[in-house]
Structure formats: structure tokens, C-alpha cells
Amino acid sequence: MHTPVLAAEAVAALAIRADGTYVDGTFGRGGHSRAILAQLGPSGRLIALDRDPQAAEAARAIPDPRFSFFRTRFSELERVMGGTKAQGMLFDLGVSSPQLDDPARGFSFRGDAPLDMRMDPTAGATAADWLAAAQEKEIREVIREYGEERFAKQIAAAIVAARGSQPIVRTRQLADLVAKAVRTREPGQDPATRTFQALRIHVNRELEEVSLMLPQAVSRLADGGRLALISFHSLEDRIVKRFMQSLARPEVPRGLPLRASQMPQPVLKLVGRAVRPSQEEIRSNPRARSATLRVAERTAAAYNPDNRIEPGARWRN
Ligand SMILES: C[S@@+](CC[C@H](N)C(=O)[O-])C[C@H]1O[C@@H](n2cnc3c(N)ncnc32)[C@H](O)[C@@H]1O
């Protein structure tokens, strides 16, 4: 079962109005969605998204006229919402426990399964497809950057050497290969943890998705609406933090003589500081360990969504 991380804090951060429209951009198994619905009155609305067919299946168990579900990537948010504005949006990024725990999905180095790792198994290349075709340098950079793995060079070399004799198509095959290439062990961590995390982030274009979604979320937030994001990786949190800060403290173009009325106005107001889980939550749910919640509120200032930040992906899938 998926226990949502920082659930109470994230839902409280939305400051839910009973008659408002809300977005749960990462439905998963619906823990956050159910908490939001519980606070909505009869005229409230909840729009949920997830790219995973199993999440779509779980969403069918909520036959509530106030609830609608879309199986799509959250980088399609503007298309899904059309002209609708929301009073709050929540994104609980990364993978869900059911995705990690189901060996058949290929996310886990425990057990043996096809090396897939796609959150949406109906689209895009699998981790095995990518490892078969990528250059050694790309593999090394993905593992180093997204996995923060010291032995990225050795692992990439081992992958390229191994695939010369046999395609790498099973999770066990990759985990064994990585275990041989990683020379020191981190306590309590499987040597393949970092490599699997890196491949998963890359295969699902996770950072690019977040970069594409953030401006769309702001453009569909009503004045005073709240945006809450929970990230699980330092690179992901950095994208969220920089984006929020750039709209909360817009830069004044240098050398331009601007009157006060012409100064760029903040489009977001930061709400509180970054929130991290308590020791108690981490003890009962180890997945919470790396979580950070950031919250911002939409002001009434005009937003020019053409000033978008560039998607973060540097390597082709
Ligand atoms: C951490 S889980 C969310 C759990 C959820 N809050 C709950 O209470 O069950 C993240 C979910 O987001 C989905 N997801 C991740 N990236 C996505 C994207 N770019 N577009 C749509 N869904 C995405 C995953 O498929 C996964 O189900």
C-alpha cells in the first residue's frame, strides 16, 4: 500500500475551500485525493492526473461526481484543464510504492523481472531499450547525475562491456553487474540503488516533466490559489525551488529606467519554508527520508507563461 508522505502537511497547505476546484497531479493510489475530497462540499471539484494505467484503475474506485481522472502526463496540464482555474494544486513527485514494490514493473533491483521502469508501460522506451542503444558517455552521465553515483564510470563501462555479449534485459542481470562494479558499500543500501534510481528518472523524463508542468500550473491557478509540491530528489527540489523563487522575486531588467508601476510584480508568494518530514514519519515510512514540501500562493499579478524555464533533460531517451 502507498502511504502518502507529508500528507497532512501537503493537504493543509492547500487551505481548501469547500466550493473550490483542486488538482491532484499525481494520483497514485489516491491517498491525497481522498483527503482533498473529504474537505470539499457538494459544489467542490477535484481533477486528478496520473500517467500510470494502474493508478487509472485505482481511480475507478472513486465514483464521486465531484471527481474526474485523466490518465496522462502532468506536462499536459493546460490541455486537460482547458480554461478552468484551480484554487489549489498538489504534486507528489516521483514513483509510488506500488510501482517500486511490484517486481513486474522492473523498477526494483530485488527479484528478477524485465528491465522496464516506465510509469506508463504503454509509451516510450524501456530502461532495457535505452541501455541497448545509448553511448557509454550518456550512460555514465545519467548514472552520475541522477544517481549521484561515485562509480558511474565503472558501471557504464561494465554495462557496455556486458551488452557486447548479451543484451541487458532483466533487473537481476543489471543489479549483479552493478554490484560487481561498485567497490564500496553504503550501509543499509543495495549497491544498485543509485543506478536504478538514475535510470528510472531518465526513462520517465522526470525532471523534464516537472520543468514543463510548473509554468502550466501557475497559469491555471486562480488568484490566491495554492501550489504544493513534494519532491524526493535534490535535482527535482532544486527545479521547484528556483522556479518558485524566480516568480516570487522577479529580476528587474538591468539598466532599464522603470517607474514603480512598471516594475515586474511577483506572480507567486512563498508560503513558509521548505517542510521536511519528522523523524517519526521517517521511522514509520523510510520513503519519506528525502522528501521536501514547498508551497507558494498565486498573486493577482499577470503571468507571462512565455517566460518558461527550459526543460531539464540533457540526454536523449
Ligand atoms: C509518489 S506517487 C503519488 C502518490 C499519491 N499522492 C497517493 O496518495 O497515492 C507519484 C505518482 O505520480 C505519477 N507520476 C509521476 N510522474 C508523472 C507525470 N509526469 N505525469 C503523470 N503522473 C506522474 C506516478 O505514476 C505515481 O503514481
Ligand as a Chemical Component Dictionary entry (heavy atoms), coordinates in Angstrom:
data_LIG
# 
_chem_comp.id                   LIG 
_chem_comp.type                 NON-POLYMER 
_chem_comp.pdbx_formal_charge   0 
_chem_comp.three_letter_code    LIG 
# 
loop_
_chem_comp_atom.comp_id 
_chem_comp_atom.atom_id 
_chem_comp_atom.alt_atom_id 
_chem_comp_atom.type_symbol 
_chem_comp_atom.charge 
_chem_comp_atom.model_Cartn_x 
_chem_comp_atom.model_Cartn_y 
_chem_comp_atom.model_Cartn_z 
_chem_comp_atom.pdbx_ordinal 
LIG C1  C1  C 0  4.557  9.476  -5.120  1  
LIG S1  S1  S 1  3.286  8.830  -6.105  2  
LIG C2  C2  C 0  1.846  9.694  -5.626  3  
LIG C3  C3  C 0  1.086  9.035  -4.537  4  
LIG C4  C4  C 0  -0.248 9.709  -4.205  5  
LIG N1  N1  N 0  -0.049 11.036 -3.671  6  
LIG C5  C5  C 0  -1.059 8.869  -3.250  7  
LIG O1  O1  O 0  -1.514 9.417  -2.237  8  
LIG O2  O2  O -1 -1.278 7.680  -3.502  9  
LIG C6  C6  C 0  3.631  9.553  -7.667  10 
LIG C7  C7  C 0  2.634  9.206  -8.764  11 
LIG O3  O3  O 0  2.804  10.190 -9.780  12 
LIG C8  C8  C 0  2.774  9.585  -11.030 13 
LIG N2  N2  N 0  3.586  10.406 -11.909 14 
LIG C9  C9  C 0  4.907  10.676 -11.792 15 
LIG N3  N3  N 0  5.313  11.496 -12.772 16 
LIG C10 C10 C 0  4.207  11.764 -13.519 17 
LIG C11 C11 C 0  3.978  12.580 -14.669 18 
LIG N4  N4  N 0  4.964  13.257 -15.243 19 
LIG N5  N5  N 0  2.721  12.654 -15.152 20 
LIG C12 C12 C 0  1.710  11.969 -14.563 21 
LIG N6  N6  N 0  1.866  11.170 -13.480 22 
LIG C13 C13 C 0  3.106  11.074 -12.963 23 
LIG C14 C14 C 0  3.322  8.198  -10.842 24 
LIG O4  O4  O 0  2.813  7.317  -11.828 25 
LIG C15 C15 C 0  2.850  7.860  -9.422  26 
LIG O5  O5  O 0  1.647  7.150  -9.456  27 
# 
loop_
_chem_comp_bond.comp_id 
_chem_comp_bond.atom_id_1 
_chem_comp_bond.atom_id_2 
_chem_comp_bond.value_order 
_chem_comp_bond.pdbx_ordinal 
LIG C1  S1  SING 1  
LIG S1  C2  SING 2  
LIG S1  C6  SING 3  
LIG C2  C3  SING 4  
LIG C3  C4  SING 5  
LIG C4  N1  SING 6  
LIG C4  C5  SING 7  
LIG C5  O1  DOUB 8  
LIG C5  O2  SING 9  
LIG C6  C7  SING 10 
LIG C7  O3  SING 11 
LIG C7  C15 SING 12 
LIG O3  C8  SING 13 
LIG C8  N2  SING 14 
LIG C8  C14 SING 15 
LIG N2  C9  SING 16 
LIG N2  C13 SING 17 
LIG C9  N3  DOUB 18 
LIG N3  C10 SING 19 
LIG C10 C11 SING 20 
LIG C10 C13 DOUB 21 
LIG C11 N4  SING 22 
LIG C11 N5  DOUB 23 
LIG N5  C12 SING 24 
LIG C12 N6  DOUB 25 
LIG N6  C13 SING 26 
LIG C14 O4  SING 27 
LIG C14 C15 SING 28 
LIG C15 O5  SING 29 
# 
